[in-house]
Amino acid sequence: MQKNWYLIYIKQNTEKKIVALLKKNQIESFCPVNCRQIKRSDTTKLTYEPLFNSYLFANLKESDFSIVERIKNVLGIVHWVHKPAKIRSEEIEAIRKFTHL
């Protein structure tokens, strides 16, 4: 069965945990981040925030859906016209280039 990229809807601020759990289940995932500088009076701090809050991408077979949906803090797989929304690999690569990862 062929793998496709899908958009996963998750609880806010759980991106890192869910990426780790997907990796533990041998599922490739991608959570694009944006680097932001926070300037304080005398220091500058870099922070990395998710580019799309509460969403991440996962490269799945349809048989992997049940594994993903059982993970705590996963709210579901995003659907389009009553089917799980497939994301083209070219779109994932474009996001990777945009975020320099």
C-alpha positions in Angstrom: 0.0 0.0 0.0 1.3 3.4 -0.9 2.1 6.1 1.6 0.8 9.6 1.3 1.2 12.8 3.3 -1.8 13.8 5.5 -2.6 16.7 7.7 -3.1 15.8 11.4 -5.1 18.0 13.7 -3.7 18.0 17.3 -4.1 19.8 20.6 -2.2 23.0 20.8 1.4 22.9 22.1 1.7 19.1 21.8 3.6 19.1 18.5 6.9 17.8 19.8 5.3 15.1 21.9 3.3 13.8 19.0 6.2 13.9 16.6 8.2 11.8 19.1 5.3 9.3 19.5 4.9 9.0 15.7 8.6 8.4 15.3 8.4 5.7 18.0 5.7 4.0 15.9 8.0 4.3 12.8 5.8 6.9 11.1 7.5 9.8 9.3 6.2 13.2 10.3 6.9 16.8 9.7 6.1 19.8 11.8 7.4 23.0 10.1 8.7 25.6 12.5 9.3 29.4 12.3 12.3 30.9 14.0 11.6 34.1 15.8 13.8 36.5 17.7 12.6 37.8 21.0 14.5 41.0 22.0 14.8 41.8 25.7 16.5 44.8 27.2 20.0 43.3 26.9 19.6 39.9 25.2 18.1 38.4 22.1 16.6 34.9 22.3 15.7 32.6 19.4 12.5 30.6 19.7 11.0 28.0 17.3 7.3 28.0 17.0 5.1 25.8 14.8 4.3 27.4 11.5 0.8 25.9 11.6 -0.4 25.8 15.2 -2.2 22.5 16.1 -1.3 20.8 12.8 1.4 18.5 11.6 2.0 16.4 8.6 2.4 12.6 8.6 3.4 10.2 5.8 1.0 7.3 6.3 -0.6 4.3 4.7 -4.3 4.1 5.3 -3.7 1.2 7.6 -1.7 3.6 9.9 -4.8 5.8 10.5 -5.9 3.8 13.5 -2.4 4.0 15.1 -2.4 7.8 14.7 -5.9 8.3 15.9 -5.2 6.4 19.1 -2.3 8.7 20.1 -3.2 11.0 23.0 -3.8 14.6 21.9 -4.4 13.7 18.3 -7.8 15.1 17.5 -8.1 13.6 14.0 -7.0 13.5 10.4 -8.2 16.5 8.4 -10.8 15.6 5.7 -11.7 17.2 2.4 -14.9 16.2 0.7 -15.5 13.4 3.1 -12.1 11.8 2.5 -8.8 12.2 4.3 -7.0 15.2 2.7 -3.9 14.0 0.9 -1.0 16.5 0.7 1.2 16.3 -2.4 4.9 15.6 -1.8 5.8 18.7 -3.8 3.8 20.8 -1.3 5.8 19.2 1.6 9.1 19.9 -0.1 8.0 23.5 -0.8 7.2 24.0 2.9 10.6 22.4 3.8 12.4 24.9 1.5 10.4 27.8 2.8 11.3 26.9 6.5 14.9 26.0 5.5 14.7 22.5 7.1 
